[in-house]
Amino acid sequence: MLTRAVRGEDCTAERHLANPQRLCDTSATLLRELHELPHTKREQVATLAIPDVLADYLANAEHGVHTGRFDAQFCGLSQDDARRIIAERPETLHSDALIHGDYCLPNIMLDDWRLAGFIDLDHAGFSDRHVDIFWGIWTLQFNLHTDAYRDRFLDAYGRDRVDQDKLELIGAIESFG
């Protein structure tokens, strides 16, 4: 529930899209800070009733697999290959971060390039950080119409915290989601 207006503009505003390098670095850095909150603000986060959303995330993908819902744009794989990846790797995902759950440029509000707030937090909670990392990369590609910022995003986020196999798994899951 929105309790007050968030100042600033979302990251699809022309002023942000016109500076894609800064937009990429800012969105990656803000995401890393969000994911680290349970470690950097342990006491404050511990007092909140934040749900673990990983099981629901996986259940939604399972439902998509059983109903035949599939969109290859998220993984670039065949339906059979995506299904195989999901079957082989679901136990590799862990609730290791506080995630946004729908991390995309329209949901990041900036005021003079500083975080003003996140919106659309329906899927927020504890889950695997790679869900948000996947969407952080995807939203840059979608909104900037190029995949040229993928590596830059991963560098700005911190490659030490990214597992490429998990990103592939998230893509497969999202293709059924």
Secondary structure, 3 states (H helix, E strand, C coil): CCCCCCCCEECCCHHHHCCHHHHHHHHHHHHHHHHHHHHHCHHHHHCCCCCECHHHHHHHHHHHHHHCCCCHHHCCCCHHHHHHHHHHCHHHCCCCEEECCCCCHHHEEEECCEEEEECCCCCCEEECHHHHHHHHHHHHHHHHCCCCCHHHHHHHHCHHHCCHHHHHHHHHHHHHC
